[in-house]
């Protein structure tokens, strides 16, 4: 029953999974999301207090700007 519900909920993906996943042109969001997950894991493991003082949001993507992780989804819960 659960498989039938999953197929219905993701119907176009169930019949053409390779053609409907990922970016249609260029690397797209998968690389951005991997970088965000990696940054969150690195920042929290190297300095756990960065969550409490906000330093975790000072990502190196648009250096020297501050708080650049807040420009996109931070995915901090998923990176742990």
C-alpha positions as CSV (number, residue, x, y, z in Angstrom):
1,X,0.0,0.0,0.0
2,X,2.8,2.4,0.9
3,X,4.5,1.9,-2.4
4,X,1.3,2.6,-4.3
5,X,0.9,5.9,-2.4
6,X,4.6,6.8,-3.1
7,X,4.1,6.1,-6.9
8,X,0.9,8.2,-7.0
9,X,2.5,11.1,-5.0
10,X,5.6,11.2,-7.3
11,X,3.9,10.1,-10.5
12,X,6.0,11.6,-13.2
13,X,9.1,10.6,-11.4
14,X,8.0,7.0,-11.1
15,X,8.0,6.5,-14.9
16,X,11.0,8.7,-15.9
17,X,13.3,9.1,-12.8
18,X,16.5,9.9,-14.6
19,X,15.1,12.5,-16.9
20,X,13.2,14.4,-14.2
21,X,15.9,14.6,-11.5
22,X,18.7,17.2,-11.3
23,X,19.2,20.4,-13.1
24,X,18.1,20.8,-16.7
25,X,21.0,22.9,-17.7
26,X,24.4,23.3,-15.9
27,X,25.3,21.9,-12.5
28,X,22.4,23.7,-10.7
29,X,21.3,23.2,-7.1
30,X,22.8,19.8,-6.3
31,X,26.3,21.4,-6.1
32,X,25.0,24.3,-4.1
33,X,23.2,22.1,-1.6
34,X,26.3,19.9,-1.2
35,X,28.4,22.9,-0.5
36,X,25.9,24.2,2.0
37,X,25.8,20.8,3.8
38,X,29.5,20.7,3.9
39,X,29.9,24.2,5.2
40,X,27.4,23.6,8.0
41,X,29.1,20.4,9.0
42,X,32.6,21.9,8.9
43,X,31.5,25.1,10.8
44,X,29.7,23.3,13.6
45,X,32.2,20.5,14.1
46,X,35.2,22.9,14.2
47,X,33.4,25.5,16.4
48,X,30.2,24.3,18.1
49,X,29.7,27.8,19.7
50,X,29.2,29.2,16.2
51,X,25.6,28.2,16.3
52,X,25.0,30.4,19.3
53,X,26.9,33.5,18.3
54,X,25.8,33.4,14.6
55,X,29.3,32.8,13.2
56,X,28.0,29.8,11.4
57,X,26.3,32.1,8.9
58,X,29.6,33.8,7.9
59,X,30.3,31.4,5.1
60,X,33.2,31.8,2.7
61,X,31.0,32.0,-0.5
62,X,30.9,35.8,-0.9
63,X,34.0,36.8,1.2
64,X,34.4,39.4,2.9
65,X,30.6,39.9,3.2
66,X,29.2,38.7,6.6
67,X,26.2,36.4,7.1
68,X,26.2,35.0,3.5
69,X,24.9,31.6,4.4
70,X,21.6,33.4,5.1
71,X,21.3,34.3,1.4
72,X,20.1,30.7,0.8
73,X,18.7,27.8,2.7
74,X,21.1,27.1,5.5
75,X,20.3,23.3,6.0
76,X,22.0,23.4,9.4
77,X,19.8,20.6,10.8
78,X,20.3,18.4,7.8
79,X,24.1,18.8,7.9
80,X,24.4,17.2,11.4
